[in-house]
Amino acid sequence: MDASEYDPIVNVENFVEVIDNPYFPLIPGTTFIYEGENEDKATERNVVYVTHETKIVMGVTTTVINDKVWEDGELIEETDDWYAQDADGNVWYFGEDSKDYENGEYVSSKGSWEAGTNGAKPGIIMKMEPQIGDTYRQEYLKGEAEDMAEVISLTDSVTVKYGSFDNCLVTREWTPLDPGIAENKYYAKGVGQLKEIIVEGDSGYMELIDITTE
């Protein structure tokens, strides 16, 4: 996809309040807990909390998702992501406020971006009716945020600590900013993301171990 031609049309009136896409449900008060191993063979824990907070981005009311990552028990990253769903059920990604930590100290906000600011544009994080071969931008800020995804399966069977699921969606994701690296992500209807695994250029994985609700 040619970045110069990427210009998503954001119609504020076409967005709804609830994110209930079956592959990517984000109901406030829900916490997704993942565990795995990164490319350095260190243990990682990822806690994703759907907050009750909202943020206006490009006139759209987005839901704030708090995402924390620990490496060997030490917090290394905390991000607030901003998502919204359109009336057709597609979930859009409008940006993130990302903070990196080392030895418990804040060191950087590299990777942060907000749609509508400094040339940044929103992307689609999950389609309502994904089809094999669909390729789309998940985010766009030239040189900073250029993640892409392609739908490669709709029928995979996946087992993680949380459970076993059939007819799972699989996407292959990559960024031209980090050539040679790609990962697959697996999603189950009514649950959301089950697993991610690096399949090209490195190693590492993360899998769903629990979901809690308030």
Backbone bond lengths (Angstrom), bond angles and torsions (degrees), N, CA, C in turn:
res aa  C-N    CA-C-N  psi(-1)  N-CA   C-N-CA  omega(-1)  CA-C   N-CA-C  phi
1 M - - - 1.472 - - 1.524 109.26 -
2 D 1.302 115.90 128.30 1.456 122.36 -179.12 1.522 109.49 -75.88
3 A 1.343 116.43 118.21 1.467 120.47 -177.68 1.518 111.75 -60.48
4 S 1.324 116.35 -32.76 1.465 119.76 -177.57 1.523 111.73 -67.11
5 E 1.334 116.85 -20.01 1.459 121.17 -179.12 1.520 111.94 -98.88
6 Y 1.334 116.78 -1.46 1.457 119.82 -176.11 1.520 109.71 -84.40
7 D 1.328 116.44 109.38 1.460 120.78 -178.42 1.526 108.77 -146.44
8 P 1.346 117.31 77.52 1.463 120.71 -177.06 1.519 111.60 -62.82
9 I 1.319 115.78 141.54 1.461 121.17 179.32 1.525 108.57 -92.65
10 V 1.323 115.33 118.45 1.462 121.03 -179.58 1.525 108.51 -102.08
11 N 1.321 115.61 108.46 1.458 121.98 176.65 1.524 107.10 -102.85
12 V 1.318 116.49 105.03 1.461 121.32 -174.51 1.520 112.03 -53.90
13 E 1.324 116.69 -38.16 1.462 120.77 -176.72 1.528 112.95 -72.34
14 N 1.345 116.90 -9.14 1.462 120.85 -176.68 1.530 112.63 -94.46
15 F 1.338 117.29 7.46 1.459 120.24 -179.73 1.523 110.74 -105.59
16 V 1.333 114.74 148.20 1.466 120.92 -177.21 1.530 109.68 -113.97
17 E 1.320 116.80 169.14 1.467 120.88 -174.42 1.517 113.48 -78.94
18 V 1.330 116.81 -35.66 1.469 120.85 -171.40 1.524 111.12 -100.90
19 I 1.331 117.03 134.82 1.453 122.10 174.83 1.526 107.75 -99.31
20 D 1.334 116.08 97.59 1.459 121.18 -176.40 1.524 112.47 -125.57
21 N 1.337 116.83 23.08 1.461 120.83 171.91 1.532 107.97 -50.76
22 P 1.347 119.20 127.45 1.468 120.31 -173.60 1.527 114.36 -59.19
23 Y 1.335 117.67 -30.27 1.455 120.46 178.87 1.531 112.88 -86.28
24 F 1.343 116.71 -12.89 1.462 119.91 -172.82 1.527 110.36 -146.82
25 P 1.335 117.85 55.03 1.466 119.61 -178.71 1.525 111.31 -73.73
26 L 1.314 115.97 131.71 1.470 121.02 179.78 1.531 108.32 -128.20
27 I 1.315 115.92 81.50 1.454 121.89 -178.45 1.521 108.70 -93.36
28 P 1.336 118.08 122.12 1.476 120.32 -178.75 1.527 112.41 -49.99
29 G 1.337 115.03 136.89 1.449 121.60 -178.19 1.518 113.81 96.29
30 T 1.342 116.74 -5.22 1.461 121.32 179.57 1.527 110.62 -90.28
31 T 1.333 115.99 138.07 1.461 121.81 175.62 1.519 109.85 -122.53
32 F 1.336 116.43 127.07 1.459 122.93 176.03 1.533 107.66 -104.83
33 I 1.330 116.93 128.81 1.463 120.90 -177.92 1.527 108.86 -117.01
34 Y 1.334 115.18 125.53 1.457 121.99 -178.81 1.525 110.04 -122.61
35 E 1.323 115.77 150.71 1.456 120.64 173.17 1.520 108.80 -139.50
36 G 1.332 115.49 152.08 1.451 119.36 179.90 1.504 111.85 -176.99
37 E 1.324 114.60 -154.61 1.462 121.92 -176.12 1.523 108.55 -138.60
38 N 1.338 117.28 133.66 1.458 119.71 -179.23 1.522 111.63 -90.10
39 E 1.334 115.25 -175.91 1.462 120.43 -175.74 1.525 113.06 -64.93
40 D 1.334 116.42 -18.46 1.466 120.26 177.74 1.525 112.26 -93.92
41 K 1.336 116.28 10.90 1.470 123.27 -179.72 1.527 112.32 67.61
42 A 1.324 117.14 15.76 1.463 121.20 176.42 1.528 109.33 -85.79
43 T 1.319 116.18 148.22 1.456 121.22 177.96 1.525 110.28 -74.92
44 E 1.323 116.66 132.01 1.466 121.00 177.72 1.520 110.58 -120.77
45 R 1.311 114.58 146.64 1.465 122.55 174.18 1.517 107.31 -129.19
46 N 1.318 115.83 132.07 1.457 122.49 -176.09 1.528 108.64 -125.71
47 V 1.332 116.94 120.51 1.459 121.57 179.32 1.523 108.60 -116.26
48 V 1.319 115.76 118.69 1.466 122.78 -176.99 1.520 108.49 -112.45
49 Y 1.331 116.53 115.13 1.464 122.00 -176.73 1.520 110.50 -114.14
50 V 1.318 115.87 124.67 1.465 121.32 176.58 1.526 107.11 -84.32
51 T 1.314 116.30 106.57 1.455 120.81 -175.29 1.522 111.38 -77.86
52 H 1.327 115.69 172.35 1.461 122.07 173.76 1.531 110.00 -93.66
53 E 1.321 116.55 7.45 1.460 122.02 -177.47 1.525 111.08 -89.61
54 T 1.320 115.10 155.06 1.457 120.84 174.96 1.527 109.57 -129.74
55 K 1.330 115.47 161.42 1.458 121.31 176.18 1.517 107.74 -141.99
56 I 1.315 116.55 134.97 1.465 121.85 177.77 1.524 108.89 -85.20
57 V 1.330 116.39 119.85 1.464 122.12 177.04 1.524 107.88 -130.26
58 M 1.314 117.15 123.83 1.461 122.59 -177.05 1.526 111.21 54.47
59 G 1.318 117.34 32.20 1.450 122.13 179.41 1.517 114.24 83.11
60 V 1.338 117.21 -3.82 1.469 122.27 -178.03 1.528 109.18 -97.91
61 T 1.320 116.77 135.02 1.463 120.99 176.02 1.525 108.70 -81.84
62 T 1.330 115.98 110.92 1.459 120.84 -178.91 1.525 110.70 -102.11
63 T 1.330 115.28 156.78 1.455 121.80 174.38 1.521 108.72 -91.31
64 V 1.338 116.81 135.87 1.464 121.94 -178.61 1.526 109.21 -91.35
65 I 1.338 115.76 124.51 1.457 122.63 178.62 1.528 107.92 -112.58
66 N 1.337 116.08 120.12 1.463 120.62 178.86 1.531 109.53 -92.18
67 D 1.334 115.61 125.71 1.461 122.17 -173.25 1.525 108.82 -126.68
68 K 1.339 116.76 115.43 1.468 121.35 179.78 1.523 110.09 -115.45
69 V 1.343 115.79 140.81 1.460 121.75 178.10 1.523 109.51 -125.71
70 W 1.341 115.04 130.06 1.464 121.35 175.35 1.524 109.32 -114.40
71 E 1.319 116.54 140.63 1.463 122.44 174.36 1.520 108.31 -116.98
72 D 1.331 116.45 118.82 1.461 122.09 -176.35 1.533 111.16 49.17
73 G 1.331 115.36 41.38 1.454 121.28 175.85 1.513 115.83 85.31
74 E 1.334 118.30 -1.83 1.464 121.73 -178.40 1.525 110.44 -109.75
75 L 1.334 117.30 127.84 1.459 121.56 178.66 1.529 110.09 -61.92
76 I 1.340 115.95 124.28 1.460 119.55 179.80 1.525 112.54 -117.24
77 E 1.338 117.51 -17.25 1.462 119.19 -179.07 1.524 110.20 -157.72
78 E 1.321 115.57 141.01 1.463 121.99 171.66 1.521 108.17 -137.15
79 T 1.318 114.96 129.08 1.459 120.43 -175.14 1.525 110.48 -133.30
80 D 1.323 116.22 138.58 1.456 121.99 166.68 1.519 107.37 -104.15
81 D 1.336 116.09 114.96 1.460 121.93 178.67 1.527 109.38 -100.84
82 W 1.335 116.01 150.80 1.461 120.82 -175.54 1.531 109.88 -121.99
83 Y 1.333 115.23 113.47 1.455 121.60 -177.23 1.533 110.82 -121.53
84 A 1.326 115.15 152.28 1.466 120.81 173.92 1.518 108.26 -150.09
85 Q 1.322 116.22 151.77 1.467 121.68 -178.80 1.518 110.35 -111.88
86 D 1.329 115.13 136.40 1.465 118.35 177.50 1.533 109.92 -87.08
87 A 1.323 115.48 173.45 1.460 121.19 -174.32 1.523 112.73 -65.89
88 D 1.340 116.95 -17.56 1.462 121.09 177.95 1.526 112.06 -88.31
89 G 1.344 116.96 -5.21 1.453 120.75 177.87 1.510 115.48 97.70
90 N 1.345 117.91 -0.69 1.457 120.81 177.46 1.530 110.04 -77.19
91 V 1.333 116.86 137.67 1.461 120.76 179.11 1.528 109.60 -98.97
92 W 1.322 115.02 123.89 1.461 122.85 -179.30 1.521 110.52 -99.04
93 Y 1.331 114.01 150.54 1.469 122.08 177.70 1.524 107.41 -113.33
94 F 1.339 116.20 118.86 1.461 120.94 -173.54 1.529 113.75 -106.18
95 G 1.324 118.36 3.53 1.455 119.17 176.13 1.510 113.10 134.32
96 E 1.331 114.09 -176.36 1.456 119.78 -177.55 1.526 110.83 -156.74
97 D 1.329 113.60 150.12 1.459 121.94 170.62 1.520 105.75 -110.60
98 S 1.335 116.45 104.14 1.458 121.80 -171.26 1.529 110.99 -109.54
99 K 1.333 115.37 137.23 1.468 121.02 178.39 1.527 109.07 -129.05
100 D 1.330 116.08 127.29 1.458 121.96 176.32 1.520 109.74 -101.60
101 Y 1.351 115.33 145.05 1.464 121.16 -178.36 1.526 110.65 -128.65
102 E 1.320 115.38 148.09 1.460 122.55 171.97 1.520 108.10 -136.84
103 N 1.322 115.34 128.35 1.467 121.11 -178.67 1.530 112.19 52.93
104 G 1.333 114.78 36.47 1.452 120.20 177.48 1.515 115.11 81.38
105 E 1.329 117.02 1.38 1.464 121.28 -177.32 1.531 110.51 -111.99
106 Y 1.334 115.38 138.20 1.471 120.74 176.03 1.532 109.75 -64.74
107 V 1.339 116.74 133.22 1.463 119.66 -178.58 1.526 113.87 -124.85
108 S 1.346 118.28 -25.44 1.462 117.96 -173.09 1.516 111.90 -164.88
109 S 1.327 115.95 152.44 1.462 121.87 171.62 1.527 110.16 -115.57
110 K 1.339 116.18 21.91 1.462 121.43 -179.97 1.521 109.57 -58.04
111 G 1.294 116.76 135.76 1.456 121.66 -178.03 1.512 113.33 101.66
112 S 1.338 116.58 -13.01 1.465 119.76 178.11 1.530 110.20 -70.63
113 W 1.314 116.35 144.19 1.461 120.73 176.46 1.522 108.80 -162.45
114 E 1.315 115.91 156.83 1.464 120.98 179.44 1.513 108.98 -139.25
115 A 1.324 116.31 123.82 1.460 121.44 -179.84 1.521 110.49 -55.59
116 G 1.333 115.41 136.71 1.460 120.84 -179.16 1.513 113.79 90.29
117 T 1.326 117.44 -3.96 1.459 122.07 -179.16 1.526 110.07 -119.92
118 N 1.326 116.64 130.40 1.475 122.46 177.05 1.529 112.99 55.91
119 G 1.306 116.48 34.51 1.467 120.37 176.82 1.514 114.94 85.11
120 A 1.324 118.12 1.47 1.466 120.88 -179.96 1.530 110.50 -72.58
121 K 1.334 115.18 144.21 1.461 121.33 -179.41 1.530 109.63 -130.34
122 P 1.335 117.24 146.47 1.462 119.56 178.13 1.517 111.22 -71.02
123 G 1.326 115.08 163.52 1.457 120.41 176.32 1.517 109.82 -133.90
124 I 1.321 115.14 179.85 1.463 121.52 176.97 1.527 108.19 -100.79
125 I 1.322 117.08 122.15 1.465 120.36 178.13 1.522 110.64 -90.85
126 M 1.351 116.51 -27.82 1.460 119.81 178.54 1.524 110.16 -156.56
127 K 1.331 116.29 127.75 1.457 121.01 176.19 1.531 110.41 -82.40
128 M 1.304 115.85 154.75 1.455 120.52 177.67 1.528 110.73 -72.14
129 E 1.329 116.34 -39.55 1.457 120.94 -179.30 1.527 109.76 -128.46
130 P 1.332 116.51 72.71 1.473 119.20 -178.38 1.521 111.39 -64.87
131 Q 1.322 115.31 143.84 1.460 122.38 177.54 1.525 109.37 -128.13
132 I 1.326 116.26 145.63 1.458 120.04 -179.84 1.526 109.76 -56.75
133 G 1.316 115.65 131.42 1.459 121.97 -178.69 1.515 113.78 98.61
134 D 1.339 117.56 -15.70 1.467 119.79 176.18 1.527 109.67 -57.83
135 T 1.325 116.99 130.25 1.459 122.28 176.87 1.525 108.15 -128.36
136 Y 1.318 116.91 132.99 1.460 119.30 -173.30 1.530 111.17 -154.15
137 R 1.330 114.39 156.99 1.460 121.19 175.15 1.521 109.63 -83.03
138 Q 1.334 115.55 135.22 1.453 120.11 176.94 1.528 111.56 -95.41
139 E 1.310 116.36 -19.26 1.459 122.26 -178.01 1.522 107.24 -165.67
140 Y 1.350 116.01 160.08 1.467 116.68 174.24 1.525 112.59 -156.61
141 L 1.319 114.29 113.84 1.453 124.03 164.15 1.512 104.87 -143.61
142 K 1.307 116.20 110.42 1.460 121.94 -172.10 1.529 111.47 -49.52
143 G 1.326 114.62 125.70 1.461 120.83 176.78 1.510 115.19 81.09
144 E 1.346 116.91 -6.41 1.469 120.40 -177.07 1.526 112.84 -125.87
145 A 1.325 116.81 -43.90 1.468 121.09 -174.80 1.521 108.67 -141.89
146 E 1.327 116.52 102.27 1.456 120.29 -175.19 1.531 111.92 -137.15
147 D 1.334 117.42 35.33 1.459 121.07 -177.08 1.523 111.71 -64.26
148 M 1.342 114.55 139.15 1.451 122.73 178.75 1.520 109.47 -123.53
149 A 1.342 116.99 158.67 1.460 121.54 176.26 1.519 110.05 -142.52
150 E 1.344 114.63 150.16 1.463 122.22 174.08 1.520 108.37 -135.05
151 V 1.321 116.74 134.01 1.456 121.59 176.86 1.523 108.48 -78.43
152 I 1.360 117.53 123.67 1.462 120.54 -177.04 1.530 112.96 -117.84
153 S 1.328 118.90 -13.15 1.463 120.57 176.93 1.521 110.33 -161.04
154 L 1.325 115.31 151.58 1.463 122.20 174.33 1.523 111.27 -125.10
155 T 1.333 116.80 5.81 1.469 119.99 -170.50 1.521 113.55 -132.15
156 D 1.309 118.53 17.97 1.465 119.95 -179.14 1.528 111.59 -71.63
157 S 1.328 115.05 150.56 1.461 121.97 170.45 1.520 107.79 -104.97
158 V 1.325 116.15 132.36 1.462 121.38 -173.73 1.521 109.67 -133.09
159 T 1.339 115.33 135.27 1.457 121.17 173.74 1.520 109.42 -121.29
160 V 1.320 115.97 124.85 1.462 122.88 175.42 1.527 106.82 -129.39
161 K 1.312 117.00 177.12 1.462 119.85 -178.54 1.529 111.94 -60.02
162 Y 1.333 116.72 -29.13 1.465 120.62 -178.75 1.523 111.93 -72.64
163 G 1.358 117.17 -26.51 1.454 119.73 -178.65 1.515 112.50 158.02
164 S 1.331 115.57 -175.91 1.465 122.51 179.77 1.526 109.49 -115.70
165 F 1.346 115.14 140.26 1.456 119.93 -173.22 1.529 110.17 -141.62
166 D 1.336 115.99 144.37 1.463 122.58 176.97 1.528 109.85 -110.80
167 N 1.318 115.19 167.69 1.471 122.62 177.82 1.524 111.51 53.30
168 C 1.328 114.80 47.42 1.466 120.61 -178.95 1.528 111.66 -86.76
169 L 1.303 115.21 145.48 1.458 122.85 172.95 1.523 108.97 -80.00
170 V 1.334 116.44 136.25 1.464 120.99 175.30 1.526 108.42 -124.92
171 T 1.333 115.60 129.66 1.461 120.56 174.32 1.522 109.55 -117.68
172 R 1.304 115.44 146.14 1.468 121.51 171.11 1.517 106.32 -101.54
173 E 1.332 117.28 128.54 1.461 120.80 -175.23 1.523 110.53 -126.03
174 W 1.317 115.07 144.33 1.454 121.59 -177.92 1.520 109.51 -159.34
175 T 1.324 115.91 171.55 1.459 121.56 173.74 1.519 109.19 -140.27
176 P 1.324 118.26 136.91 1.466 120.58 176.35 1.526 112.45 -64.64
177 L 1.324 116.98 -12.89 1.466 120.32 177.92 1.518 111.81 -76.26
178 D 1.327 116.79 -14.27 1.466 121.42 179.92 1.524 107.90 -137.47
179 P 1.347 116.75 68.62 1.462 120.59 -173.43 1.526 112.44 -61.75
180 G 1.326 114.62 144.68 1.460 119.73 178.07 1.507 114.34 91.24
181 I 1.346 117.08 -5.39 1.458 121.81 178.61 1.529 108.90 -112.19
182 A 1.330 116.01 133.49 1.465 120.29 176.84 1.523 108.93 -148.93
183 E 1.319 115.46 151.34 1.457 120.14 177.26 1.515 109.97 -135.91
184 N 1.319 115.03 153.69 1.461 121.01 173.52 1.518 108.98 -104.34
185 K 1.332 116.24 139.78 1.459 121.82 174.66 1.514 108.87 -121.21
186 Y 1.339 114.85 142.08 1.457 122.54 -174.08 1.530 109.07 -119.35
187 Y 1.338 115.72 134.22 1.464 121.33 -176.57 1.520 109.92 -132.03
188 A 1.334 115.99 140.66 1.463 121.69 175.18 1.521 109.78 -114.98
189 K 1.325 116.45 139.44 1.458 120.22 177.75 1.531 110.53 -60.69
190 G 1.317 115.65 137.97 1.450 121.52 179.07 1.511 114.43 79.28
191 V 1.328 117.35 -3.78 1.467 121.77 -179.04 1.520 110.93 -121.45
192 G 1.333 116.43 -56.85 1.457 121.56 -175.70 1.514 110.24 116.54
193 Q 1.323 116.52 -149.89 1.459 120.14 -176.73 1.522 110.85 -71.92
194 L 1.345 115.13 129.76 1.451 121.87 179.49 1.521 112.49 -99.73
195 K 1.323 115.30 -37.49 1.465 118.45 -169.19 1.515 110.19 -161.87
196 E 1.316 116.23 151.04 1.455 121.62 167.98 1.521 107.60 -137.16
197 I 1.324 115.99 142.37 1.454 120.81 -179.03 1.517 109.74 -144.59
198 I 1.319 116.69 133.02 1.462 121.48 177.34 1.519 107.90 -72.85
199 V 1.326 116.81 126.16 1.461 121.22 -174.90 1.516 113.09 -115.28
200 E 1.322 117.35 -11.24 1.462 120.67 179.18 1.520 110.00 -140.22
201 G 1.328 115.98 133.82 1.451 121.94 168.80 1.506 116.46 82.98
202 D 1.329 117.92 -10.94 1.470 120.25 -178.83 1.527 107.53 -166.17
203 S 1.331 116.60 -164.87 1.457 120.32 177.37 1.521 108.90 -141.82
204 G 1.312 115.92 164.82 1.454 121.52 -179.23 1.513 110.27 140.15
205 Y 1.333 116.27 154.18 1.450 120.35 179.83 1.531 109.40 -155.50
206 M 1.330 115.20 164.16 1.455 122.97 174.68 1.521 107.10 -147.33
207 E 1.344 117.69 134.53 1.458 119.31 -179.63 1.523 110.98 -135.26
208 L 1.330 115.02 152.70 1.457 122.81 -177.80 1.528 109.64 -72.83
209 I 1.355 115.33 128.05 1.462 119.08 177.52 1.521 112.22 -113.17
210 D 1.346 117.44 -21.55 1.463 118.53 -178.92 1.527 110.51 -165.58
211 I 1.323 115.48 154.82 1.469 123.55 170.29 1.508 107.59 -131.41
212 T 1.328 116.00 130.06 1.464 119.97 177.35 1.524 108.75 -122.83
213 T 1.331 116.07 155.11 1.462 121.77 176.66 1.511 109.82 -132.02
214 E 1.307 115.32 150.25 1.448 120.60 179.86 1.519 111.37 -78.55
